[in-house]
Amino acid sequence: MVREIVKSAKQTYTLNIPDDMIGKTVEVIAFEINSDESVLTQPANSSQEILNRYSQYPAVSHKNYRFDRSEANDYE
């Protein structure tokens, strides 16, 4: 897989692909990203950044969950 984020200066762009992709069918997608979205593609530098990024989602607890194998194999 090749992923590049570039700021285009011209209408054309040359993409160098790895040797193992030569001769294969590949998909190339180009779309505009906002500057805010490009921040999300960067890895978090600290645990606080990770906490801030995911704190907006609800917390899910599996504390009382029990797996019942007989229910999992009951196909009728």
Backbone bond lengths (Angstrom), bond angles and torsions (degrees), N, CA, C in turn:
res aa  C-N    CA-C-N  psi(-1)  N-CA   C-N-CA  omega(-1)  CA-C   N-CA-C  phi
1 M - - - 1.444 - - 1.515 108.66 -
2 V 1.295 115.54 137.88 1.457 121.94 177.34 1.516 107.26 -122.87
3 R 1.322 116.63 128.78 1.451 120.94 176.32 1.520 108.04 -133.59
4 E 1.305 115.70 126.48 1.456 120.62 179.06 1.522 108.93 -132.88
5 I 1.309 116.68 135.36 1.457 122.20 172.60 1.516 106.07 -110.75
6 V 1.323 115.36 117.56 1.461 120.72 -174.49 1.519 110.02 -130.09
7 K 1.305 115.74 156.68 1.462 121.70 170.52 1.527 105.41 -107.09
8 S 1.322 115.95 113.93 1.458 120.26 -173.76 1.527 110.87 -73.38
9 A 1.324 114.72 138.33 1.455 121.08 176.66 1.521 110.29 -106.99
10 K 1.330 115.53 -21.48 1.464 121.66 -179.87 1.523 108.44 -134.17
11 Q 1.326 115.13 -178.94 1.456 120.44 -178.82 1.526 111.82 -82.62
12 T 1.303 118.38 -16.34 1.458 121.14 -179.89 1.521 110.18 -112.46
13 Y 1.334 114.87 155.49 1.464 120.99 -179.81 1.527 107.93 -146.17
14 T 1.304 117.68 135.95 1.458 122.30 177.98 1.509 108.98 -102.93
15 L 1.318 115.56 127.11 1.461 121.98 -178.79 1.516 108.84 -112.02
16 N 1.311 117.16 122.10 1.458 121.99 175.60 1.516 108.55 -91.33
17 I 1.339 116.08 120.18 1.461 119.81 -178.97 1.525 109.77 -103.72
18 P 1.333 117.22 155.74 1.461 120.56 179.35 1.532 111.67 -64.41
19 D 1.323 116.13 156.62 1.466 121.88 -178.90 1.523 112.43 -58.27
20 D 1.340 118.31 -34.45 1.463 119.84 -177.30 1.528 112.75 -72.21
21 M 1.332 119.10 -8.16 1.463 122.39 177.05 1.521 112.53 -98.07
22 I 1.313 117.82 -8.91 1.462 121.23 -178.16 1.519 109.27 -66.86
23 G 1.321 116.02 131.13 1.455 121.99 179.91 1.515 113.81 86.99
24 K 1.328 117.53 -3.39 1.460 121.76 179.58 1.524 109.73 -103.43
25 T 1.316 115.94 158.57 1.454 120.98 175.45 1.518 108.87 -79.84
26 V 1.317 116.90 124.76 1.460 122.02 -179.96 1.519 109.19 -124.38
27 E 1.307 116.77 157.59 1.459 122.58 177.91 1.516 108.36 -110.65
28 V 1.318 116.08 132.65 1.457 121.99 177.45 1.528 106.91 -118.95
29 I 1.326 116.21 124.00 1.456 121.83 -179.57 1.521 108.32 -121.47
30 A 1.319 116.64 133.23 1.464 120.71 176.67 1.523 108.38 -127.56
31 F 1.318 116.42 127.39 1.456 120.92 176.70 1.517 108.44 -148.72
32 E 1.323 114.87 155.23 1.455 121.13 -178.23 1.521 109.89 -79.82
33 I 1.332 116.53 137.76 1.461 120.88 174.69 1.519 108.56 -118.25
34 N 1.317 115.48 147.04 1.460 120.54 175.98 1.514 109.20 -79.42
35 S 1.306 116.64 160.10 1.462 119.56 179.51 1.525 110.60 -63.36
36 D 1.353 118.22 -30.92 1.461 121.16 177.58 1.514 111.33 -67.03
37 E 1.354 117.87 -37.58 1.452 121.36 179.64 1.523 111.74 -69.57
38 S 1.330 117.88 -33.22 1.454 119.83 -178.98 1.523 111.04 -66.82
39 V 1.319 118.17 -24.73 1.460 121.24 176.41 1.525 109.67 -65.66
40 L 1.340 116.66 -36.49 1.460 119.97 -179.23 1.518 112.69 -69.06
41 T 1.325 118.31 -22.20 1.455 120.19 -179.98 1.528 111.64 -80.93
42 Q 1.315 117.17 -13.58 1.457 120.57 179.06 1.526 109.65 -84.25
43 P 1.322 118.44 140.22 1.457 119.67 178.47 1.523 111.85 -66.94
44 A 1.313 115.59 149.18 1.463 120.45 179.03 1.527 109.26 -70.68
45 N 1.325 116.01 142.41 1.455 120.60 -177.85 1.518 113.12 -93.74
46 S 1.329 117.50 -14.26 1.452 118.80 -178.25 1.520 109.87 -148.18
47 S 1.309 115.62 163.95 1.458 120.05 178.03 1.530 110.61 -66.65
48 Q 1.326 117.72 -28.20 1.463 120.47 177.86 1.530 110.44 -67.15
49 E 1.329 117.80 -38.18 1.461 120.77 176.75 1.525 110.80 -64.04
50 I 1.311 117.16 -39.96 1.465 121.40 177.57 1.521 109.80 -64.65
51 L 1.307 117.55 -44.71 1.462 121.50 178.63 1.524 110.69 -60.62
52 N 1.319 117.52 -43.98 1.464 121.18 179.22 1.525 111.69 -64.15
53 R 1.321 116.62 -38.42 1.453 121.08 -177.62 1.523 111.79 -67.53
54 Y 1.330 117.82 -39.88 1.459 121.14 -173.79 1.528 114.18 -101.71
55 S 1.316 119.19 -0.95 1.460 120.98 -178.61 1.531 112.33 -72.00
56 Q 1.319 117.98 -15.02 1.460 120.94 179.51 1.528 112.03 -75.26
57 Y 1.328 117.78 -16.08 1.453 121.47 -178.92 1.525 110.27 -91.32
58 P 1.337 118.01 148.96 1.474 119.51 -179.73 1.524 111.24 -67.43
59 A 1.309 115.23 144.65 1.460 120.40 177.90 1.517 109.21 -80.82
60 V 1.326 116.74 136.32 1.453 122.03 -179.83 1.518 107.75 -118.50
61 S 1.315 115.80 129.18 1.456 120.29 179.73 1.528 109.80 -111.46
62 H 1.319 116.00 134.71 1.461 122.03 175.80 1.528 109.70 -110.06
63 K 1.308 116.03 24.76 1.461 121.79 -174.36 1.527 112.29 -58.93
64 N 1.333 118.07 -43.44 1.461 121.20 -176.12 1.526 113.08 -98.00
65 Y 1.306 118.36 10.34 1.457 121.60 -178.83 1.524 109.93 -77.87
66 R 1.336 115.29 134.83 1.464 120.52 176.72 1.520 107.84 -130.23
67 F 1.300 117.55 131.65 1.459 122.83 179.36 1.516 108.81 -85.93
68 D 1.333 116.47 126.67 1.462 121.97 178.40 1.523 107.83 -110.31
69 R 1.325 116.32 104.98 1.466 121.15 -176.27 1.520 111.49 -61.87
70 S 1.331 118.91 -34.68 1.467 119.89 -179.31 1.525 111.06 -65.35
71 E 1.312 118.71 -34.20 1.458 120.94 175.88 1.517 111.15 -71.78
72 A 1.312 117.43 -34.07 1.463 121.09 -179.15 1.526 110.97 -68.23
73 N 1.328 117.58 -32.40 1.458 121.46 -177.86 1.524 112.80 -97.28
74 D 1.321 118.85 8.02 1.452 122.98 179.41 1.529 108.50 -87.51
75 Y 1.339 116.78 98.56 1.455 121.00 -175.37 1.521 113.10 -91.31
76 E 1.329 119.83 -3.59 1.473 121.47 -175.69 1.491 111.95 -97.56
